[in-house]
Amino acid sequence: MIEMSEAVNIPQLRFPEFREEWKIVKLTDIVDVMTDYVAAGSFESLRNNVTVYDKPNYAIYLRLTDLRKGIYHKDLKYVDRSSYDFLNKSNLCGGEILMANIGANVGDTYLMPVIDDFATIAPNMIVIKENRLEFLSAFLFYWLNTRKGEKSINTAISGSGQPKINKTDLKQIKISLTSQLEQAKIASFLTAVDNKIEQLSKKQELLGEYKKGVMQQIFSQVTRFKADDGSEFPDWEEKKFDDIFNISAGGDINKSNTNPIQNEKYKYPVYANSGKNKGLYSYSDIYKQDEDCVTVTGRGALGLAVARYDKFYPIVRLLVLRGKQELNIKFFEEAINLVRIYNESTGVPQLTAPQFKSYKTSYPCLPEQTKIANFLSSIDSRIEQVGKQLDESKQFKKALLQQMFV
């Protein structure tokens, strides 16, 4: 059980068996902070002495992209024995903290897992290794990801065009440290939360891949649904979207008719050309569409379809598709998202109603459309449920990071 505390230099949230105050130490007192390729001396010597391979060789050559994807993904790079020896001060055993040293991701931190292979790093990271037995690198890794830790890292970043970590300033960062036993318990608890987040992320990814696989089978008509009485449905037919839908484009809306927050007056969603949050832009006291339809993005990322069931207002040339006959709009959302849309504009990517009308799709009769839509919706519900659990777990971890450290 974790208890709450309000004492000075004691975390707000704490395991009950620990009572003593935390002490303040400098980062340099507990770790060795080493520049990426100390032995290399310069980028020129790095180029002359390090050869990178696309296929497995003596040691793994880790880049920032590898750390974000996770160790052992399909696009790993490798170095030979000579290169590994040249990079001798950045050779990894597992348990090191790796910090992005330069560029857009400067200050991002990663905890190196223990692996069976030899590994070294690219020249855009700093290696932080423990140098005292009473200190655990996993504890520091989580501390560095708290608001206080991130703020401290920012004080060690200099430069505007190409921001870079100042190693001298980084060493002077002060952190609050507790006993190794409490460090271990905190790190173990947060690692368990991270494992849960990783499991949920993987589950979400696998469900997404599963949906892609079944959609490929369904829309290539390798897999067909049957009627409730077991009979075969008619063959699919192919038509232009102009033959299936009445297609129009959204326009402008007066600012006085919108509000960023939904309330009793401004209750109708305003949708724009965005893949984020299904295109939700704001809310309005008026609406333009009042029947089930499909919207398709006509600017930026082209051709993203969303089924709409409620009254709303479309803006900035968002395409609105209303069926010329009875159809299942969820089915056509999925079908349209499989269509390869080509950018015919020379400037900002744009898809106009006349352009979209010429595209074609294949589709079955309404009863089979409905069966397909219901099946895919059930997968979407599972993905959405896992996504909600994932968001909740991330928020839980965020709260823990702010309350379990000083």
Residue pairs with C-beta under 8 A, 6 or more apart in sequence:
1 15
1 16
2 13
2 14
2 15
2 16
2 404
3 13
3 14
3 15
3 16
4 12
4 13
4 14
5 11
5 12
5 13
5 14
6 12
7 21
8 21
9 21
9 22
9 24
9 176
9 406
10 21
10 22
10 406
11 22
11 403
11 404
11 405
11 406
12 403
12 404
13 400
13 403
13 404
14 404
15 182
15 185
15 186
18 178
18 179
18 181
18 182
18 185
20 178
20 179
22 176
22 177
22 178
22 406
23 176
23 177
23 178
24 174
24 175
24 176
24 177
25 174
25 175
25 177
26 171
26 172
26 173
26 174
27 33
27 128
27 170
27 171
27 172
27 173
27 174
27 175
28 171
28 172
29 132
30 130
30 131
30 132
30 135
30 140
30 175
30 177
31 97
31 128
31 129
31 130
31 131
31 135
31 137
31 140
32 128
32 129
32 130
32 131
33 126
33 127
33 128
33 167
33 170
33 171
34 89
34 90
34 126
34 127
34 128
34 129
35 101
35 126
35 167
36 90
36 101
36 121
36 122
36 123
36 124
36 125
36 126
36 127
37 46
37 87
37 89
37 90
37 121
37 123
38 89
38 90
39 86
39 87
39 88
39 89
39 90
40 46
40 49
40 50
40 86
40 87
40 123
43 123
46 123
49 82
49 83
49 86
50 79
50 83
50 86
50 87
51 79
51 80
51 82
51 83
52 61
52 77
52 78
52 79
52 83
53 77
53 78
53 79
53 80
54 77
54 78
55 78
56 78
57 78
57 79
57 80
58 78
58 79
58 80
58 81
58 83
58 84
58 118
59 78
59 79
59 80
59 81
59 83
59 84
59 91
59 117
59 118
59 119
59 120
60 71
60 76
60 77
60 78
60 115
60 117
60 118
60 119
60 120
61 76
61 77
61 78
61 79
61 83
61 119
61 120
61 121
61 122
62 71
62 92
62 98
62 119
62 120
62 121
62 122
62 125
63 77
63 121
63 122
63 124
64 100
64 105
64 108
64 122
64 124
64 125
65 75
66 73
66 75
66 76
66 77
67 98
67 110
69 75
71 113
71 115
72 115
79 87
79 120
83 120
84 91
84 118
84 120
87 120
87 121
89 127
90 120
90 121
90 125
90 127
91 118
91 119
91 120
92 112
92 119
92 120
92 121
92 127
93 114
94 112
94 113
94 114
94 115
95 111
95 112
95 114
95 129
95 130
95 137
95 138
96 111
96 112
96 127
96 128
96 129
96 137
97 109
97 110
97 111
97 112
97 127
97 128
97 129
97 137
97 140
97 141
97 144
98 109
98 110
98 111
98 112
98 121
98 125
98 126
98 127
98 128
99 107
99 108
99 109
99 110
99 125
99 126
99 128
99 153
99 165
99 170
100 106
100 107
100 108
100 109
100 124
100 125
100 165
101 124
101 125
101 126
101 164
101 165
102 124
102 162
102 163
102 164
102 165
103 124
103 162
103 163
106 157
106 163
106 164
106 165
107 150
107 153
107 154
107 156
107 157
107 165
109 141
109 144
109 145
109 153
111 137
111 138
111 141
112 119
121 127
126 165
126 167
126 170
128 137
128 140
129 137
130 136
130 137
133 180
134 179
134 180
135 177
135 180
135 183
136 180
136 183
136 184
136 187
138 183
138 187
138 191
139 183
139 184
139 186
139 187
140 175
141 187
142 186
142 187
142 190
142 401
142 405
143 149
143 175
143 405
144 150
144 152
144 153
145 401
146 401
146 402
146 405
147 401
147 402
148 405
149 175
149 405
152 173
152 174
152 175
153 165
153 170
153 173
155 169
155 173
156 165
156 166
156 167
156 169
156 170
156 172
156 173
157 163
157 164
157 165
157 166
158 164
158 166
158 169
176 405
176 406
177 183
178 186
186 404
186 405
189 400
189 404
190 397
190 400
190 401
190 404
193 393
193 396
193 397
193 400
194 397
196 393
197 390
197 393
197 394
197 397
200 386
200 389
200 390
200 393
201 390
203 386
204 383
204 386
204 387
204 390
207 379
207 382
207 383
207 386
208 383
210 379
211 376
211 379
211 380
211 383
214 223
214 375
214 376
214 379
215 334
215 338
215 376
216 222
217 223
218 372
218 376
219 334
219 335
219 338
219 362
221 236
221 362
224 232
224 233
224 368
225 233
225 368
225 371
225 372
225 375
226 232
226 233
227 233
227 367
233 364
233 365
233 367
233 368
234 364
234 365
236 362
236 363
236 364
237 362
237 363
238 360
238 361
238 362
239 360
239 361
239 363
240 357
240 358
240 359
240 360
241 247
241 321
241 336
241 356
241 357
241 358
241 359
241 360
241 361
242 357
242 358
243 324
244 321
244 323
244 324
244 325
244 327
244 332
244 361
244 363
245 294
245 321
245 322
245 323
245 324
246 321
246 322
246 323
246 324
247 319
247 320
247 321
247 322
247 353
247 356
247 357
248 319
248 320
248 322
248 353
249 298
249 314
249 317
249 318
249 319
249 320
249 352
249 353
250 271
250 272
250 288
250 313
250 314
250 315
250 316
250 317
250 318
250 319
250 320
251 314
251 315
251 317
252 315
252 316
253 270
253 284
253 286
253 313
253 315
257 284
257 285
257 286
258 266
258 270
258 282
258 283
258 284
259 265
259 266
259 282
259 283
259 284
259 285
260 282
260 283
261 283
262 269
262 283
263 283
265 285
266 282
266 283
266 284
266 285
267 283
267 285
268 283
268 284
268 285
268 286
268 287
268 310
268 311
268 312
268 313
269 280
269 283
269 284
269 310
269 312
269 313
270 280
270 281
270 282
270 283
270 284
270 312
270 313
270 314
270 315
271 278
271 279
271 280
271 281
271 295
271 306
271 308
271 312
271 313
271 314
271 315
271 318
272 279
272 281
272 314
272 315
272 316
272 318
273 279
273 297
273 298
273 299
273 300
273 301
273 316
273 317
273 318
274 280
274 281
274 297
274 300
275 297
275 301
275 304
278 306
279 295
279 297
279 304
279 306
279 318
281 315
284 313
286 313
287 311
287 312
287 313
288 312
288 313
288 314
289 308
289 311
289 312
289 313
289 314
289 320
289 322
290 311
291 322
292 307
292 308
292 309
292 323
292 329
293 307
293 308
293 320
293 321
293 322
293 323
293 329
294 305
294 306
294 307
294 308
294 320
294 321
294 329
294 332
294 333
294 336
295 305
295 306
295 308
295 314
295 318
295 319
295 320
295 321
296 303
296 304
296 305
296 318
296 319
296 321
296 336
296 351
296 356
297 303
297 304
297 318
297 319
297 351
298 317
298 318
298 319
298 350
298 351
298 352
298 353
298 356
299 316
299 317
299 348
299 349
299 350
299 351
300 348
300 349
301 349
302 341
302 343
302 349
302 350
302 351
303 336
303 337
303 339
303 341
303 351
304 337
305 332
305 333
305 334
305 336
305 337
306 333
307 329
307 330
307 332
307 333
308 329
309 329
314 320
317 350
317 352
319 351
319 353
319 356
321 332
321 336
323 329
323 332
326 366
327 363
327 366
327 369
328 366
328 369
328 370
328 372
328 373
330 373
330 376
330 377
331 363
331 369
331 370
331 372
331 373
332 361
332 363
332 369
334 372
334 373
334 376
335 361
335 362
335 363
336 361
339 359
339 361
341 351
341 356
341 359
343 349
343 350
343 351
344 350
344 351
344 355
363 369
364 372
